[in-house]
Amino acid sequence: MIITIINIGLTLPTLPKLKVFMLETIQRQAQQNPALSSAQMSDMAAVSGLVGAVMGAALVPALTCLLFALLLKLFNLFTAEKIPLRRFFAVGVYSYTPLLLALMIHTLVVLLSAHPDFTASPSSLYAFFPAGAGGFAANLAKQVDPFLLWSIFLNALGGSLLMRKPVRSTACYLFILWAVYAVIIASRMPALS
Protein backbone atom coordinates (compact mmCIF):
# COMPACT_ATOMS: atom_id res chain seq x y z
CA MET A 1 0.00 0.00 0.00
CA ILE A 2 2.79 2.40 0.90
CA ILE A 3 4.67 1.51 -2.28
CA THR A 4 1.54 2.25 -4.33
CA ILE A 5 1.09 5.64 -2.65
CA ILE A 6 4.75 6.53 -3.28
CA ASN A 7 4.44 5.36 -6.89
CA ILE A 8 1.35 7.52 -7.48
CA GLY A 9 2.98 10.45 -5.66
CA LEU A 10 5.98 10.27 -7.97
CA THR A 11 3.79 9.97 -11.06
CA LEU A 12 1.48 12.92 -10.39
CA PRO A 13 4.11 15.69 -10.86
CA THR A 14 5.00 14.32 -14.31
CA LEU A 15 1.43 14.36 -15.65
CA PRO A 16 1.55 17.85 -17.26
CA LYS A 17 4.67 16.97 -19.25
CA LEU A 18 3.22 13.56 -20.07
CA LYS A 19 0.13 15.28 -21.48
CA VAL A 20 2.29 17.52 -23.69
CA PHE A 21 4.28 14.49 -24.87
CA MET A 22 1.09 12.58 -25.67
CA LEU A 23 -0.44 15.51 -27.55
CA GLU A 24 2.73 15.90 -29.63
CA THR A 25 2.71 12.17 -30.38
CA ILE A 26 -0.95 12.31 -31.39
CA GLN A 27 -0.27 15.34 -33.62
CA ARG A 28 2.60 13.51 -35.34
CA GLN A 29 0.31 10.55 -35.96
CA ALA A 30 -2.46 12.87 -37.20
CA GLN A 31 -0.06 14.37 -39.76
CA GLN A 32 0.72 10.87 -41.02
CA ASN A 33 -2.97 9.92 -41.06
CA PRO A 34 -5.27 12.92 -41.76
CA ALA A 35 -8.39 10.99 -40.68
CA LEU A 36 -7.17 11.26 -37.06
CA SER A 37 -6.94 15.06 -36.93
CA SER A 38 -9.98 15.70 -34.72
CA ALA A 39 -9.15 17.98 -31.78
CA GLN A 40 -11.69 16.24 -29.55
CA MET A 41 -10.07 12.88 -30.24
CA SER A 42 -6.67 14.34 -29.31
CA ASP A 43 -7.99 15.67 -26.00
CA MET A 44 -9.77 12.41 -25.24
CA ALA A 45 -6.64 10.39 -26.01
CA ALA A 46 -4.50 12.67 -23.82
CA VAL A 47 -6.92 12.42 -20.88
CA SER A 48 -7.18 8.65 -21.21
CA GLY A 49 -3.39 8.46 -21.28
CA LEU A 50 -3.16 10.46 -18.05
CA VAL A 51 -5.76 8.25 -16.38
CA GLY A 52 -3.82 5.24 -17.63
CA ALA A 53 -0.60 6.62 -16.13
CA VAL A 54 -2.21 7.04 -12.70
CA MET A 55 -3.86 3.61 -12.87
CA GLY A 56 -0.56 2.10 -13.96
CA ALA A 57 1.20 3.78 -11.05
CA ALA A 58 -1.37 2.23 -8.72
CA LEU A 59 -1.30 -1.29 -10.18
CA VAL A 60 2.27 -1.83 -11.39
CA PRO A 61 3.90 -2.27 -7.94
CA ALA A 62 1.45 -4.99 -6.88
CA LEU A 63 1.61 -6.72 -10.26
CA THR A 64 5.42 -6.59 -10.30
CA CYS A 65 5.63 -8.08 -6.80
CA LEU A 66 3.10 -10.74 -7.77
CA LEU A 67 5.04 -11.59 -10.94
CA PHE A 68 8.28 -12.06 -9.00
CA ALA A 69 6.43 -14.10 -6.35
CA LEU A 70 4.96 -16.37 -9.02
CA LEU A 71 8.34 -16.82 -10.72
CA LEU A 72 9.94 -17.73 -7.40
CA LYS A 73 7.05 -20.07 -6.57
CA LEU A 74 7.52 -21.77 -9.94
CA PHE A 75 11.20 -22.26 -9.13
CA ASN A 76 10.18 -23.52 -5.67
CA LEU A 77 8.08 -26.30 -7.22
CA PHE A 78 11.33 -28.12 -7.99
CA THR A 79 12.65 -27.98 -4.41
CA ALA A 80 11.85 -30.28 -1.50
CA GLU A 81 10.53 -27.63 0.90
CA LYS A 82 7.37 -25.86 -0.27
CA ILE A 83 7.13 -22.16 0.62
CA PRO A 84 3.79 -20.29 0.61
CA LEU A 85 3.27 -17.70 -2.13
CA ARG A 86 2.72 -14.89 0.40
CA ARG A 87 6.32 -15.22 1.62
CA PHE A 88 7.60 -14.86 -1.93
CA PHE A 89 5.28 -11.86 -2.35
CA ALA A 90 6.93 -10.30 0.73
CA VAL A 91 10.31 -10.80 -0.95
CA GLY A 92 8.92 -9.05 -4.04
CA VAL A 93 7.72 -6.10 -1.96
CA TYR A 94 11.12 -5.60 -0.33
CA SER A 95 12.93 -5.99 -3.63
CA TYR A 96 10.74 -3.31 -5.24
CA THR A 97 12.80 -0.60 -3.48
CA PRO A 98 15.34 -0.19 -6.33
CA LEU A 99 12.47 0.33 -8.77
CA LEU A 100 11.16 3.13 -6.54
CA LEU A 101 14.61 4.73 -6.67
CA ALA A 102 14.55 4.47 -10.47
CA LEU A 103 11.12 6.11 -10.50
CA MET A 104 12.46 8.95 -8.33
CA ILE A 105 15.28 9.51 -10.82
CA HIS A 106 12.83 9.37 -13.72
CA THR A 107 10.54 11.90 -12.01
CA LEU A 108 13.44 14.29 -11.37
CA VAL A 109 14.66 14.02 -14.96
CA VAL A 110 11.15 14.65 -16.30
CA LEU A 111 10.60 17.65 -14.03
CA LEU A 112 14.00 19.19 -14.82
CA SER A 113 13.90 18.48 -18.55
CA ALA A 114 12.36 20.93 -20.99
CA HIS A 115 11.40 18.18 -23.45
CA PRO A 116 11.49 14.79 -21.66
CA ASP A 117 11.65 11.46 -23.45
CA PHE A 118 8.99 9.09 -22.09
CA THR A 119 9.97 6.22 -24.37
CA ALA A 120 12.90 5.07 -22.20
CA SER A 121 13.93 5.25 -18.56
CA PRO A 122 16.75 7.75 -17.91
CA SER A 123 18.47 5.10 -15.78
CA SER A 124 18.62 2.54 -18.60
CA LEU A 125 21.62 2.02 -20.85
CA TYR A 126 19.66 3.83 -23.56
CA ALA A 127 20.88 7.06 -21.91
CA PHE A 128 24.23 6.40 -23.66
CA PHE A 129 22.60 6.34 -27.10
CA PRO A 130 21.90 9.46 -29.17
CA ALA A 131 18.37 10.83 -28.87
CA GLY A 132 15.94 9.02 -31.15
CA ALA A 133 18.27 6.07 -31.78
CA GLY A 134 16.51 2.97 -33.06
CA GLY A 135 17.33 -0.59 -33.91
CA PHE A 136 17.82 -3.74 -31.90
CA ALA A 137 20.81 -2.50 -29.86
CA ALA A 138 19.00 0.69 -28.80
CA ASN A 139 15.83 -1.23 -27.96
CA LEU A 140 17.83 -3.75 -25.94
CA ALA A 141 19.56 -0.90 -24.12
CA LYS A 142 16.11 0.40 -23.12
CA GLN A 143 15.53 -2.92 -21.34
CA VAL A 144 18.83 -2.87 -19.42
CA ASP A 145 18.16 -0.80 -16.32
CA PRO A 146 20.61 -1.26 -13.41
CA PHE A 147 17.80 -0.66 -10.92
CA LEU A 148 15.72 -3.44 -12.46
CA LEU A 149 18.74 -5.75 -12.40
CA TRP A 150 19.29 -4.83 -8.75
CA SER A 151 15.65 -5.65 -8.02
CA ILE A 152 15.95 -9.00 -9.80
CA PHE A 153 19.04 -9.82 -7.75
CA LEU A 154 17.25 -8.90 -4.51
CA ASN A 155 14.41 -11.22 -5.52
CA ALA A 156 16.91 -13.99 -6.21
CA LEU A 157 18.65 -13.38 -2.89
CA GLY A 158 15.41 -13.35 -0.88
CA GLY A 159 14.00 -16.34 -2.72
CA SER A 160 17.16 -18.38 -2.26
CA LEU A 161 17.22 -17.59 1.46
CA LEU A 162 13.60 -18.74 1.79
CA MET A 163 14.20 -21.92 -0.21
CA ARG A 164 17.63 -22.56 1.30
CA LYS A 165 19.13 -22.80 -2.17
CA PRO A 166 22.32 -21.22 -3.51
CA VAL A 167 21.82 -17.65 -4.70
CA ARG A 168 23.58 -18.57 -7.93
CA SER A 169 20.88 -21.00 -9.05
CA THR A 170 17.98 -18.66 -8.23
CA ALA A 171 19.76 -15.68 -9.79
CA CYS A 172 20.57 -17.64 -12.96
CA TYR A 173 16.91 -18.66 -13.26
CA LEU A 174 15.59 -15.10 -12.87
CA PHE A 175 18.27 -13.45 -15.01
CA ILE A 176 17.83 -15.96 -17.84
CA LEU A 177 14.08 -15.29 -17.83
CA TRP A 178 14.76 -11.53 -17.84
CA ALA A 179 17.31 -11.87 -20.68
CA VAL A 180 14.87 -13.85 -22.82
CA TYR A 181 12.16 -11.27 -22.13
CA ALA A 182 14.51 -8.36 -22.94
CA VAL A 183 15.63 -9.88 -26.24
CA ILE A 184 12.05 -10.65 -27.30
CA ILE A 185 10.84 -7.14 -26.43
CA ALA A 186 13.86 -5.51 -28.11
CA SER A 187 13.38 -7.48 -31.30
CA ARG A 188 9.63 -6.78 -31.46
CA MET A 189 9.73 -3.10 -30.40
CA PRO A 190 9.09 -0.68 -33.26
CA ALA A 191 11.23 2.40 -33.66
CA LEU A 192 9.55 5.16 -31.63
CA SER A 193 11.48 8.04 -33.10
Secondary structure, DSSP 8 states (H G I E B T S, - for coil): -HHHHHHHHHHGGGHHHHHHHHHHHHHHHHHH-GGG--HHHHHHHHHHHHHHHHHHHHHHHHHHHHHHHHHHHHHHTTSSS---HHHHHHHHHHTTHHHHHHHHHHHHHHHH-SS--TTS-TTSGGGGS-TT--SHHHHHHHH--HHHHHHHHHHHHHHHHHHT--HHHHHHHHHHHHHHHHHHHHHH-----
